Amino acid sequence: MSKRNTYEYVKNIIEVETNIGWKLVSKIYIKNNLNLEMLCDKGHPVNISFSNFVSGCRCKQCYLDSLKEIKRLKPKVINLDTRTSRNIYGYNDWVYSVFERDNYTCQNCGEKKYGNLNAHHLDGYNWCIPRRIDVTNGVALCSECHKEFHHDYGYGDNTEEQFISWSIDNEKSIFNIDEIKKESVFKNRPPKKPTIDSKDYFRNYYVKNSQTYSENDLDNIFYEIMSEYTNAENFTTTKFKEISGVNPMSLTGVFKMSWIDVLDRYNKKDEVFKYICDEYLDNYYKEYNCSIELFFNLHKYISQDLIKQYTIEQIKSSCGFKGSHQQHNFEGLKRNFYEVKNKLNKIPFFKEFMELTSISLSSYYNCFNTNSYDEFILNFINSKDDLKEYENNKKDRIIQIASKGGRNSGYTDEEKETEFRRVFDNYFKDNGKYPTRREFNELSKYSEKAYMKKWKLSWNQVKIKYGYEYQVQ
């Protein structure tokens, strides 16, 4: 079971860590999949859950106002020899650049369509590989005009001449090839169609025509970077491009291998892997959140594609996690326990631990294969004196609680009813439904058992007694 995030942690992620100018308006946080009220950097009200926020969901109004505002933190880096998938490096930037140049206006009918626009390749995406993300090879069309063009000329193997001819026949067309072309129409243009239908053709053509480096050139560049920079972070794809000016895809394309195979070629694979593991552990120990997705979205240099090449299973296994789905490693459990212990300056009781821990108790139970708090803390008690002190403190605590009557004693029925209505009314106002027993316990100063024991009723019957009809949660 994953740890329960705190309101402060969620607020820090939204307002500080992501650094996009958003503000959290909601004053209470219950769980990841409940909507929170936020304000985007433009001041638009947004209602999305924390899990959707971390996954990349952003303001819908900003999307409608300007499509260029919607960009992922890190685009996927995939070789440009992909024939049909558009998940290539720089493709999203190409789309936004085409839209911006054409003022978010369909170049065929002249109407502003905003969210209904497509970026059309003049020379087809499937065959003109060097110009796939060339802005001069794109034009903004609304969905209707885009479908109309492909209805007339088909999908695939389209050419710039076809579009010019098609636009001339339309009186409303505002397309002007001379205004958007500063270079020759046919510059870097391969033969219209390959003579063979094979992935090898596209890979070989890309290597031959769209790269300016030989293997020796790339070897010299890489060795020069190795001599000047020693830190492993410099050999992640993002940082390498930043310091060398060379796109990592030049190396993967020329050598016909993945980036981690390129690193292995220069004996940097293990060093970069250790760097990723160290960065992941540092991020995990800050908030005890093992989310790989959150990790690469917040990290400046480590991308999702680089993590996938090393594999999540291999990274988490090296970091002490037993399987890719385990939420916490032993060192994390140990650190969290001693953080609580140091705050109290003693071994915590069950309730004290539950109030201060950043990791759920079930994670400890699963790790040590037990259902007893007293059993799992034995793994963190280093001496007999500590154990004896804990047992004595526990006995004194039990006597102290018994002498005061416990959590639910000493209060009138009117005070309990007032507290019950306060929690239910405030929760319904914020979330549009009534709290569960667990949520009630967290928000109320009395436990639900006080009400159930007093009236000898079930929890749902207690809610009905106070005028709150039963809801299916």
VOPAGU-2260 file (C-alpha; in pm, 1 decimal, decimal comma):
REM VOPAGU-2260
SITE   aa  ch    i         X         Y         Z
SITE  MET   A    0       0,0       0,0       0,0
SITE  SER   A    1     131,4     344,9     -91,0
SITE  LYS   A    2     184,2     608,0     176,1
SITE  ARG   A    3     -88,9     856,1     248,2
SITE  ASN   A    4       8,6    1197,8     114,1
SITE  THR   A    5     -31,8    1497,7     343,1
SITE  TYR   A    6    -191,7    1829,5     251,0
SITE  GLU   A    7     145,2    2004,0     288,7
SITE  TYR   A    8     312,0    1755,8      53,3
SITE  VAL   A    9      42,0    1800,2    -214,2
SITE  LYS   A   10      57,2    2179,8    -182,0
SITE  ASN   A   11     436,9    2171,5    -215,0
SITE  ILE   A   12     421,4    1960,7    -532,3
SITE  ILE   A   13     156,2    2183,0    -695,1
SITE  GLU   A   14     295,1    2524,6    -598,1
SITE  VAL   A   15     670,9    2472,8    -559,3
SITE  GLU   A   16     815,4    2157,6    -715,1
SITE  THR   A   17     643,5    2183,5   -1053,8
SITE  ASN   A   18     721,6    2558,8   -1067,7
SITE  ILE   A   19     443,4    2645,8   -1315,3
SITE  GLY   A   20     272,5    2917,9   -1114,0
SITE  TRP   A   21     -30,2    2717,5    -999,0
SITE  LYS   A   22    -200,2    2772,3    -660,3
SITE  LEU   A   23    -389,8    2522,0    -446,0
SITE  VAL   A   24    -720,5    2674,4    -328,1
SITE  SER   A   25    -871,0    2374,5    -146,5
SITE  LYS   A   26    -805,4    2377,2     227,5
SITE  ILE   A   27    -839,3    2000,7     277,9
SITE  TYR   A   28    -688,2    1698,8     102,3
SITE  ILE   A   29    -842,0    1353,5     142,4
SITE  LYS   A   30    -699,5    1125,4    -125,5
SITE  ASN   A   31    -540,5    1129,4    -470,1
SITE  ASN   A   32    -851,2    1073,8    -684,6
SITE  LEU   A   33   -1072,8    1344,2    -529,8
SITE  ASN   A   34   -1088,1    1675,7    -716,6
SITE  LEU   A   35    -904,8    1974,6    -571,4
SITE  GLU   A   36    -972,0    2340,6    -646,2
SITE  MET   A   37    -670,2    2511,1    -803,4
SITE  LEU   A   38    -582,1    2827,9    -992,3
SITE  CYS   A   39    -359,7    2798,1   -1297,3
SITE  ASP   A   40     -86,5    3050,8   -1376,7
SITE  LYS   A   41    -342,2    3251,9   -1581,8
SITE  GLY   A   42    -588,9    3268,7   -1291,4
SITE  HIS   A   43    -838,9    3019,8   -1435,3
SITE  PRO   A   44   -1022,0    2800,4   -1180,0
SITE  VAL   A   45    -941,4    2431,5   -1229,1
SITE  ASN   A   46   -1092,3    2123,6   -1063,2
SITE  ILE   A   47    -872,4    1815,4   -1104,5
SITE  SER   A   48    -745,4    1541,2    -875,3
SITE  PHE   A   49    -386,5    1528,9    -750,6
SITE  SER   A   50    -322,3    1203,1    -938,0
SITE  ASN   A   51    -438,0    1364,0   -1264,9
SITE  PHE   A   52    -223,4    1671,0   -1191,2
SITE  VAL   A   53      86,2    1454,1   -1144,2
SITE  SER   A   54      -3,2    1264,7   -1465,3
SITE  GLY   A   55      14,3    1590,2   -1662,3
SITE  CYS   A   56    -347,6    1716,1   -1672,5
SITE  ARG   A   57    -358,9    2093,8   -1690,5
SITE  CYS   A   58    -600,9    2384,5   -1743,5
SITE  LYS   A   59    -861,2    2323,6   -2016,6
SITE  GLN   A   60    -926,5    2695,6   -2057,7
SITE  CYS   A   61    -560,0    2763,8   -2125,5
SITE  TYR   A   62    -566,2    2489,2   -2389,6
SITE  LEU   A   63    -856,4    2656,8   -2566,6
SITE  ASP   A   64    -698,6    3003,0   -2539,9
SITE  SER   A   65    -363,0    2895,2   -2676,3
SITE  LEU   A   66    -256,1    2543,2   -2772,2
SITE  LYS   A   67     108,4    2637,2   -2737,4
SITE  GLU   A   68      67,0    2654,6   -2356,8
SITE  ILE   A   69      15,3    2279,5   -2338,9
SITE  LYS   A   70     353,4    2108,5   -2346,4
SITE  ARG   A   71     474,6    1802,1   -2164,4
SITE  LEU   A   72     761,6    1843,8   -1920,8
SITE  LYS   A   73     972,5    1608,5   -2127,2
SITE  PRO   A   74     882,3    1474,2   -2473,6
SITE  LYS   A   75     952,2    1111,8   -2550,3
SITE  VAL   A   76    1272,6    1049,5   -2741,8
SITE  ILE   A   77    1204,9     791,6   -3010,4
SITE  ASN   A   78    1402,5     728,1   -3328,4
SITE  LEU   A   79    1280,8     919,6   -3632,2
SITE  ASP   A   80    1260,1     603,5   -3840,3
SITE  THR   A   81     905,0     543,6   -3709,6
SITE  ARG   A   82     678,9     536,2   -4014,5
SITE  THR   A   83     331,7     578,6   -3866,7
SITE  SER   A   84     359,1     679,5   -3498,5
SITE  ARG   A   85     401,6    1053,6   -3439,2
SITE  ASN   A   86     581,1    1002,6   -3102,7
SITE  ILE   A   87     909,1    1149,8   -3223,3
SITE  TYR   A   88    1137,4    1400,6   -3055,8
SITE  GLY   A   89    1032,0    1758,4   -3132,4
SITE  TYR   A   90     700,4    1666,9   -3297,1
SITE  ASN   A   91     483,0    1855,1   -3045,9
SITE  ASP   A   92     699,9    2166,1   -3081,3
SITE  TRP   A   93     661,3    2138,4   -3458,4
SITE  VAL   A   94     280,7    2132,0   -3429,1
SITE  TYR   A   95     270,7    2438,9   -3203,5
SITE  SER   A   96     516,5    2625,4   -3427,3
SITE  VAL   A   97     299,7    2561,4   -3735,6
SITE  PHE   A   98     -14,6    2676,5   -3550,6
SITE  GLU   A   99     158,6    2989,4   -3421,4
SITE  ARG   A  100     300,1    3084,4   -3759,5
SITE  ASP   A  101     -45,5    3046,9   -3919,3
SITE  ASN   A  102    -208,1    3242,4   -3631,6
SITE  TYR   A  103    -421,8    2941,6   -3532,4
SITE  THR   A  104    -616,9    2988,2   -3856,7
SITE  CYS   A  105    -709,6    2727,5   -4117,3
SITE  GLN   A  106    -512,3    2814,9   -4430,5
SITE  ASN   A  107    -779,6    2671,4   -4659,2
SITE  CYS   A  108   -1106,0    2824,1   -4535,4
SITE  GLY   A  109    -955,4    3116,8   -4342,3
SITE  GLU   A  110   -1148,2    3057,1   -4020,3
SITE  LYS   A  111    -989,2    3045,9   -3673,6
SITE  LYS   A  112   -1053,4    2700,2   -3534,0
SITE  TYR   A  113    -818,0    2682,4   -3231,3
SITE  GLY   A  114    -895,4    2342,6   -3073,5
SITE  ASN   A  115   -1019,4    2202,1   -3408,3
SITE  LEU   A  116    -690,2    2243,0   -3596,3
SITE  ASN   A  117    -457,0    1985,3   -3750,8
SITE  ALA   A  118     -95,7    2034,2   -3861,1
SITE  HIS   A  119     -76,5    1889,9   -4214,3
SITE  HIS   A  120     251,5    1775,0   -4372,0
SITE  LEU   A  121     292,0    1912,8   -4724,2
SITE  ASP   A  122     538,3    1641,0   -4818,8
SITE  GLY   A  123     398,3    1325,4   -4655,1
SITE  TYR   A  124     514,6    1217,2   -4310,1
SITE  ASN   A  125     550,0     855,8   -4425,7
SITE  TRP   A  126     812,9     921,0   -4695,2
SITE  CYS   A  127     974,6    1264,8   -4645,2
SITE  ILE   A  128    1165,9    1176,8   -4329,3
SITE  PRO   A  129    1410,9    1471,7   -4312,7
SITE  ARG   A  130    1121,1    1721,5   -4320,5
SITE  ARG   A  131     896,9    1556,6   -4064,1
SITE  ILE   A  132     955,3    1835,2   -3810,5
SITE  ASP   A  133    1049,3    2109,2   -4058,1
SITE  VAL   A  134     812,2    2402,4   -3997,5
SITE  THR   A  135     823,8    2494,5   -4368,9
SITE  ASN   A  136     673,5    2153,2   -4442,9
SITE  GLY   A  137     360,8    2214,4   -4232,3
SITE  VAL   A  138      35,8    2403,6   -4271,3
SITE  ALA   A  139    -258,0    2455,8   -4031,6
SITE  LEU   A  140    -589,4    2308,4   -4147,7
SITE  CYS   A  141    -918,2    2264,8   -3966,7
SITE  SER   A  142   -1044,1    1907,2   -3932,3
SITE  GLU   A  143   -1300,6    1947,1   -4212,2
SITE  CYS   A  144   -1052,6    2084,5   -4466,2
SITE  HIS   A  145    -791,3    1828,5   -4362,5
SITE  LYS   A  146   -1034,2    1542,9   -4426,4
SITE  GLU   A  147   -1139,4    1702,4   -4757,0
SITE  PHE   A  148    -778,7    1713,7   -4882,0
SITE  HIS   A  149    -710,5    1349,3   -4795,3
SITE  HIS   A  150   -1044,7    1250,8   -4945,2
SITE  ASP   A  151    -925,5    1398,3   -5276,8
SITE  TYR   A  152    -563,2    1278,0   -5264,5
SITE  GLY   A  153    -567,9     984,2   -5021,2
SITE  TYR   A  154    -357,2     920,0   -4712,7
SITE  GLY   A  155      18,4     870,3   -4750,0
SITE  ASP   A  156     264,6     965,4   -5025,9
SITE  ASN   A  157     121,8    1320,1   -5042,6
SITE  THR   A  158     329,3    1600,8   -5191,2
SITE  GLU   A  159     359,7    1975,9   -5168,4
SITE  GLU   A  160     253,5    2012,0   -5532,1
SITE  GLN   A  161     -74,1    1835,5   -5453,9
SITE  PHE   A  162    -156,9    2082,5   -5177,7
SITE  ILE   A  163     -66,9    2387,7   -5389,6
SITE  SER   A  164    -290,5    2261,7   -5670,5
SITE  TRP   A  165    -570,9    2186,5   -5424,6
SITE  SER   A  166    -552,0    2527,5   -5255,9
SITE  ILE   A  167    -552,9    2716,2   -5589,5
SITE  ASP   A  168    -890,2    2563,3   -5669,3
SITE  ASN   A  169   -1037,4    2704,7   -5346,7
SITE  GLU   A  170   -1133,1    3073,5   -5364,0
SITE  LYS   A  171   -1132,6    3111,3   -4983,2
SITE  SER   A  172    -780,2    2971,7   -4942,5
SITE  ILE   A  173    -529,1    3208,5   -4781,3
SITE  PHE   A  174    -236,1    2970,4   -4828,2
SITE  ASN   A  175      71,5    3139,3   -4981,1
SITE  ILE   A  176     373,0    2919,3   -5035,3
SITE  ASP   A  177     605,7    3219,4   -5086,4
SITE  GLU   A  178     528,5    3363,8   -4741,3
SITE  ILE   A  179     600,9    3053,4   -4539,3
SITE  LYS   A  180     894,1    2926,5   -4747,0
SITE  LYS   A  181    1231,4    3090,7   -4695,1
SITE  GLU   A  182    1411,5    2791,5   -4842,2
SITE  SER   A  183    1372,5    2594,1   -5159,9
SITE  VAL   A  184    1065,4    2372,8   -5171,5
SITE  PHE   A  185    1276,4    2073,3   -5264,1
SITE  LYS   A  186    1568,2    2125,3   -5022,2
SITE  ASN   A  187    1659,7    1805,1   -4830,8
SITE  ARG   A  188    1381,8    1626,1   -5013,1
SITE  PRO   A  189    1435,3    1253,0   -5081,3
SITE  PRO   A  190    1288,4    1068,5   -5382,2
SITE  LYS   A  191     908,8    1086,1   -5374,7
SITE  LYS   A  192     864,4     714,9   -5298,8
SITE  PRO   A  193    1108,6     443,6   -5195,6
SITE  THR   A  194    1171,8     171,7   -5447,9
SITE  ILE   A  195    1127,9     -91,7   -5175,4
SITE  ASP   A  196     871,1    -101,3   -4895,9
SITE  SER   A  197    1097,0    -165,5   -4598,3
SITE  LYS   A  198    1185,0      -9,3   -4263,5
SITE  ASP   A  199    1550,5     -49,4   -4361,0
SITE  TYR   A  200    1500,8     200,3   -4644,2
SITE  PHE   A  201    1379,6     470,8   -4408,1
SITE  ARG   A  202    1649,3     401,2   -4147,8
SITE  ASN   A  203    1928,8     395,5   -4407,1
SITE  TYR   A  204    1798,0     706,1   -4584,0
SITE  TYR   A  205    1774,8     897,0   -4256,1
SITE  VAL   A  206    2131,5     801,8   -4161,7
SITE  LYS   A  207    2262,9     886,2   -4505,9
SITE  ASN   A  208    2084,5    1213,7   -4579,3
SITE  SER   A  209    1977,3    1380,0   -4253,6
SITE  GLN   A  210    2294,2    1329,5   -4049,5
SITE  THR   A  211    2609,9    1535,9   -4090,4
SITE  TYR   A  212    2835,1    1323,6   -3867,9
SITE  SER   A  213    3042,2    1018,2   -3944,0
SITE  GLU   A  214    3120,2     755,3   -3681,7
SITE  ASN   A  215    3466,2     905,8   -3637,0
SITE  ASP   A  216    3314,8    1252,4   -3587,1
SITE  LEU   A  217    3081,2    1124,4   -3318,6
SITE  ASP   A  218    3361,6     929,2   -3149,7
SITE  ASN   A  219    3572,5    1244,8   -3131,8
SITE  ILE   A  220    3282,2    1449,9   -2994,1
SITE  PHE   A  221    3200,6    1192,6   -2726,5
SITE  TYR   A  222    3562,1    1150,8   -2616,2
SITE  GLU   A  223    3601,0    1527,7   -2599,3
SITE  ILE   A  224    3293,6    1551,6   -2372,5
SITE  MET   A  225    3434,6    1269,2   -2157,2
SITE  SER   A  226    3763,7    1454,4   -2114,3
SITE  GLU   A  227    3594,7    1780,6   -2007,0
SITE  TYR   A  228    3300,1    1648,7   -1804,1
SITE  THR   A  229    3323,3    1370,0   -1549,7
SITE  ASN   A  230    2981,9    1376,4   -1381,8
SITE  ALA   A  231    2744,8    1104,1   -1497,1
SITE  GLU   A  232    2456,1    1351,1   -1540,8
SITE  ASN   A  233    2637,8    1490,7   -1846,1
SITE  PHE   A  234    2571,7    1165,9   -2030,7
SITE  THR   A  235    2194,2    1165,0   -2000,4
SITE  THR   A  236    2029,5    1250,2   -2333,5
SITE  THR   A  237    1907,1    1592,8   -2220,0
SITE  LYS   A  238    2233,3    1709,6   -2063,8
SITE  PHE   A  239    2450,2    1566,5   -2342,6
SITE  LYS   A  240    2260,7    1766,5   -2601,3
SITE  GLU   A  241    2287,4    2076,6   -2384,3
SITE  ILE   A  242    2665,9    2069,3   -2343,1
SITE  SER   A  243    2766,2    1924,4   -2681,3
SITE  GLY   A  244    2509,9    2077,6   -2917,1
SITE  VAL   A  245    2472,2    1733,4   -3074,6
SITE  ASN   A  246    2134,8    1562,4   -3073,5
SITE  PRO   A  247    2171,3    1216,5   -2910,8
SITE  MET   A  248    1964,1    1082,5   -3198,7
SITE  SER   A  249    2262,7    1151,6   -3424,9
SITE  LEU   A  250    2453,4     884,8   -3231,4
SITE  THR   A  251    2165,5     638,4   -3204,4
SITE  GLY   A  252    2092,0     681,9   -3576,2
SITE  VAL   A  253    2448,0     648,6   -3704,0
SITE  PHE   A  254    2544,8     362,3   -3472,1
SITE  LYS   A  255    2197,7     201,6   -3508,5
SITE  MET   A  256    2163,1     135,5   -3136,2
SITE  SER   A  257    1979,0     268,5   -2831,8
SITE  TRP   A  258    2125,6     539,8   -2609,8
SITE  ILE   A  259    2228,6     300,3   -2332,8
SITE  ASP   A  260    2409,0      89,9   -2595,4
SITE  VAL   A  261    2587,8     407,8   -2704,7
SITE  LEU   A  262    2687,8     463,7   -2340,8
SITE  ASP   A  263    2808,2     104,2   -2321,7
SITE  ARG   A  264    3021,6     168,3   -2628,9
SITE  TYR   A  265    3206,0     437,9   -2430,0
SITE  ASN   A  266    3197,8     250,0   -2094,3
SITE  LYS   A  267    2948,1     494,5   -1941,0
SITE  LYS   A  268    2643,7     268,5   -1911,4
SITE  ASP   A  269    2701,6     155,8   -1550,7
SITE  GLU   A  270    2803,8     503,7   -1438,3
SITE  VAL   A  271    2482,5     660,7   -1571,0
SITE  PHE   A  272    2276,8     377,7   -1422,0
SITE  LYS   A  273    2427,5     444,2   -1078,8
SITE  TYR   A  274    2353,8     816,5   -1121,5
SITE  ILE   A  275    1986,3     741,9   -1199,9
SITE  CYS   A  276    1957,2     512,0    -897,3
SITE  ASP   A  277    2118,8     769,8    -666,4
SITE  GLU   A  278    1889,5    1046,7    -791,7
SITE  TYR   A  279    1584,6     823,6    -756,6
SITE  LEU   A  280    1674,2     733,5    -397,1
SITE  ASP   A  281    1738,7    1098,7    -308,1
SITE  ASN   A  282    1395,4    1187,7    -442,6
SITE  TYR   A  283    1234,4     892,2    -261,6
SITE  TYR   A  284    1390,2     971,4      76,6
SITE  LYS   A  285    1264,7    1332,2      63,8
SITE  GLU   A  286     894,2    1244,1      72,3
SITE  TYR   A  287     897,1     859,8      70,7
SITE  ASN   A  288     715,6     862,2    -263,5
SITE  CYS   A  289     840,9     591,5    -500,1
SITE  SER   A  290     647,1     711,4    -808,6
SITE  ILE   A  291     872,9     677,6   -1113,9
SITE  GLU   A  292     637,1     902,1   -1311,3
SITE  LEU   A  293     666,4    1182,5   -1056,7
SITE  PHE   A  294    1043,2    1132,4   -1048,1
SITE  PHE   A  295    1113,1    1181,5   -1419,0
SITE  ASN   A  296     855,5    1461,7   -1451,8
SITE  LEU   A  297    1034,9    1663,5   -1182,8
SITE  HIS   A  298    1391,5    1574,5   -1276,2
SITE  LYS   A  299    1580,5    1812,8   -1500,2
SITE  TYR   A  300    1789,2    1561,8   -1693,1
SITE  ILE   A  301    1649,3    1209,5   -1650,6
SITE  SER   A  302    1377,4    1139,1   -1907,0
SITE  GLN   A  303    1109,2     873,3   -1922,0
SITE  ASP   A  304    1272,7     714,6   -2226,3
SITE  LEU   A  305    1608,4     677,7   -2047,8
SITE  ILE   A  306    1437,7     506,8   -1752,3
SITE  LYS   A  307    1253,5     269,2   -1985,9
SITE  GLN   A  308    1578,9     170,4   -2154,7
SITE  TYR   A  309    1731,8      69,4   -1822,1
SITE  THR   A  310    1386,3     -69,0   -1715,6
SITE  ILE   A  311    1196,5      30,2   -1401,7
SITE  GLU   A  312    1239,8    -319,9   -1256,0
SITE  GLN   A  313    1619,2    -299,6   -1278,6
SITE  ILE   A  314    1632,9      48,6   -1123,3
SITE  LYS   A  315    1402,7     -32,0    -830,8
SITE  SER   A  316    1575,2    -365,9    -768,0
SITE  SER   A  317    1912,7    -190,2    -748,3
SITE  CYS   A  318    1759,8      58,7    -502,4
SITE  GLY   A  319    1651,1    -216,6    -264,5
SITE  PHE   A  320    1286,4    -252,8    -369,0
SITE  LYS   A  321    1159,2    -610,3    -389,2
SITE  GLY   A  322     981,2    -586,7    -724,0
SITE  SER   A  323     864,6    -289,8    -930,6
SITE  HIS   A  324     535,4    -262,7    -738,6
SITE  GLN   A  325     682,4    -243,4    -387,9
SITE  GLN   A  326     626,7     102,5    -243,9
SITE  HIS   A  327     912,8     119,4       9,2
SITE  ASN   A  328    1253,8     -38,4      62,6
SITE  PHE   A  329    1396,7    -140,3     400,6
SITE  GLU   A  330    1621,5     165,8     424,8
SITE  GLY   A  331    1322,3     395,1     370,5
SITE  LEU   A  332    1121,2     217,6     639,6
SITE  LYS   A  333    1417,9     242,3     875,9
SITE  ARG   A  334    1478,9     612,1     808,0
SITE  ASN   A  335    1113,2     699,1     857,7
SITE  PHE   A  336    1094,7     511,6    1188,6
SITE  TYR   A  337    1405,4     682,4    1327,9
SITE  GLU   A  338    1278,4    1022,0    1212,8
SITE  VAL   A  339     967,8     967,3    1426,4
SITE  LYS   A  340    1178,5     831,6    1712,8
SITE  ASN   A  341    1413,6    1133,2    1705,0
SITE  LYS   A  342    1121,7    1378,1    1707,9
SITE  LEU   A  343     988,7    1218,1    2026,7
SITE  ASN   A  344    1330,4    1132,5    2168,8
SITE  LYS   A  345    1196,1     786,6    2251,3
SITE  ILE   A  346    1049,2     479,2    2086,1
SITE  PRO   A  347     700,2     589,5    1973,1
SITE  PHE   A  348     375,8     431,9    2086,6
SITE  PHE   A  349     133,9     312,2    1821,6
SITE  LYS   A  350     -76,0     630,1    1818,7
SITE  GLU   A  351     228,5     858,0    1824,3
SITE  PHE   A  352     380,1     670,9    1533,5
SITE  MET   A  353      56,8     691,9    1331,0
SITE  GLU   A  354      41,2    1069,6    1380,6
SITE  LEU   A  355     399,8    1138,5    1270,3
SITE  THR   A  356     485,1     867,1    1017,8
SITE  SER   A  357     519,5     944,0     646,5
SITE  ILE   A  358     478,0     575,4     555,1
SITE  SER   A  359     165,4     370,6     615,0
SITE  LEU   A  360     171,5     105,3     885,4
SITE  SER   A  361      68,3    -162,6     635,5
SITE  SER   A  362     398,9    -112,9     450,2
SITE  TYR   A  363     584,2    -211,3     769,5
SITE  TYR   A  364     351,2    -506,4     827,2
SITE  ASN   A  365     405,7    -632,0     470,5
SITE  CYS   A  366     783,8    -591,6     494,1
SITE  PHE   A  367     817,4    -781,4     821,6
SITE  ASN   A  368     527,9   -1022,8     757,9
SITE  THR   A  369     339,9    -935,1    1075,4
SITE  ASN   A  370      18,6    -766,3    1188,3
SITE  SER   A  371     153,5    -646,6    1522,5
SITE  TYR   A  372     305,5    -304,4    1588,6
SITE  ASP   A  373     504,7    -436,8    1885,2
SITE  GLU   A  374     654,0    -711,4    1668,8
SITE  PHE   A  375     777,5    -496,0    1381,7
SITE  ILE   A  376     938,8    -230,5    1604,9
SITE  LEU   A  377    1163,6    -501,9    1748,2
SITE  ASN   A  378    1357,9    -470,5    1420,9
SITE  PHE   A  379    1451,6    -113,8    1517,6
SITE  ILE   A  380    1522,8    -158,2    1889,6
SITE  ASN   A  381    1897,9    -187,1    1928,3
SITE  SER   A  382    1938,6    -280,3    2295,2
SITE  LYS   A  383    1765,0    -447,8    2588,0
SITE  ASP   A  384    1764,3    -117,3    2774,1
SITE  ASP   A  385    1566,1      47,9    2492,1
SITE  LEU   A  386    1318,9    -240,0    2494,2
SITE  LYS   A  387    1275,4    -221,5    2868,9
SITE  GLU   A  388    1226,9     155,3    2854,6
SITE  TYR   A  389     961,8     115,9    2584,6
SITE  GLU   A  390     769,5    -147,6    2783,2
SITE  ASN   A  391     775,3      68,2    3098,3
SITE  ASN   A  392     659,9     374,6    2905,7
SITE  LYS   A  393     382,2     171,6    2750,7
SITE  LYS   A  394     254,9      54,8    3090,2
SITE  ASP   A  395     259,9     411,3    3224,5
SITE  ARG   A  396      70,2     528,6    2916,5
SITE  ILE   A  397    -201,4     267,8    2961,8
SITE  ILE   A  398    -249,3     368,0    3326,8
SITE  GLN   A  399    -262,9     736,7    3230,0
SITE  ILE   A  400    -529,1     683,0    2960,6
SITE  ALA   A  401    -737,7     463,2    3188,8
SITE  SER   A  402    -734,2     724,2    3466,0
SITE  LYS   A  403    -869,9     989,7    3225,6
SITE  GLY   A  404   -1139,5     766,9    3078,6
SITE  GLY   A  405    -996,1     750,9    2727,3
SITE  ARG   A  406   -1057,6     959,9    2416,3
SITE  ASN   A  407   -1436,4     950,1    2415,8
SITE  SER   A  408   -1519,7    1004,9    2782,4
SITE  GLY   A  409   -1594,7    1324,7    2971,3
SITE  TYR   A  410   -1815,6    1484,0    2703,1
SITE  THR   A  411   -2191,8    1541,4    2696,4
SITE  ASP   A  412   -2425,7    1407,0    2430,0
SITE  GLU   A  413   -2485,0    1763,0    2307,9
SITE  GLU   A  414   -2110,7    1821,0    2256,5
SITE  LYS   A  415   -2077,6    1496,5    2064,1
SITE  GLU   A  416   -2377,4    1577,9    1844,5
SITE  THR   A  417   -2238,6    1927,0    1774,5
SITE  GLU   A  418   -1902,4    1776,5    1675,2
SITE  PHE   A  419   -2073,0    1516,4    1455,7
SITE  ARG   A  420   -2273,1    1777,8    1266,6
SITE  ARG   A  421   -1969,7    2005,2    1229,9
SITE  VAL   A  422   -1762,3    1733,6    1063,8
SITE  PHE   A  423   -2043,4    1612,7     835,8
SITE  ASP   A  424   -2158,7    1959,0     727,4
SITE  ASN   A  425   -1807,6    2089,7     654,8
SITE  TYR   A  426   -1707,1    1776,4     468,3
SITE  PHE   A  427   -2026,5    1779,3     257,6
SITE  LYS   A  428   -1970,6    2147,1     175,7
SITE  ASP   A  429   -1615,7    2079,4      51,5
SITE  ASN   A  430   -1665,9    1743,7    -122,0
SITE  GLY   A  431   -2035,9    1705,3    -200,6
SITE  LYS   A  432   -2073,7    1384,0       2,3
SITE  TYR   A  433   -2052,8    1257,6     358,3
SITE  PRO   A  434   -1725,9    1129,7     509,3
SITE  THR   A  435   -1647,9     762,3     551,6
SITE  ARG   A  436   -1574,8     621,1     897,2
SITE  ARG   A  437   -1202,1     653,2     841,8
SITE  GLU   A  438   -1232,8    1012,2     719,4
SITE  PHE   A  439   -1462,3    1097,6    1012,8
SITE  ASN   A  440   -1204,9     961,2    1258,0
SITE  GLU   A  441    -934,9    1179,4    1104,9
SITE  LEU   A  442   -1144,6    1497,1    1119,3
SITE  SER   A  443   -1331,4    1452,6    1450,2
SITE  LYS   A  444   -1200,3    1468,5    1803,4
SITE  TYR   A  445   -1426,3    1172,6    1892,5
SITE  SER   A  446   -1405,2     830,6    1730,8
SITE  GLU   A  447   -1705,7     678,8    1550,9
SITE  LYS   A  448   -1712,2     404,3    1814,3
SITE  ALA   A  449   -1823,0     657,8    2077,2
SITE  TYR   A  450   -2146,4     715,6    1885,4
SITE  MET   A  451   -2201,6     350,3    1796,3
SITE  LYS   A  452   -2145,7     236,6    2154,7
SITE  LYS   A  453   -2362,1     514,2    2301,6
SITE  TRP   A  454   -2668,1     437,8    2088,6
SITE  LYS   A  455   -2591,7      70,6    2018,0
SITE  LEU   A  456   -2635,0     133,9    1646,7
SITE  SER   A  457   -2434,7      68,6    1330,5
SITE  TRP   A  458   -2246,5     355,6    1169,6
SITE  ASN   A  459   -2510,2     403,2     897,3
SITE  GLN   A  460   -2786,3     402,0    1160,4
SITE  VAL   A  461   -2598,1     668,4    1359,2
SITE  LYS   A  462   -2586,2     890,6    1048,7
SITE  ILE   A  463   -2960,2     847,5     995,5
SITE  LYS   A  464   -3025,2     925,3    1362,7
SITE  TYR   A  465   -2860,1    1265,4    1320,3
SITE  GLY   A  466   -3051,0    1333,0     998,3
SITE  TYR   A  467   -2789,6    1232,3     741,5
SITE  GLU   A  468   -2932,0     981,8     497,4
SITE  TYR   A  469   -2718,9     685,4     401,5
SITE  GLN   A  470   -2507,6     729,8      91,0
SITE  VAL   A  471   -2340,8     458,3    -112,4
SITE  GLN   A  472   -1975,4     557,3    -104,0
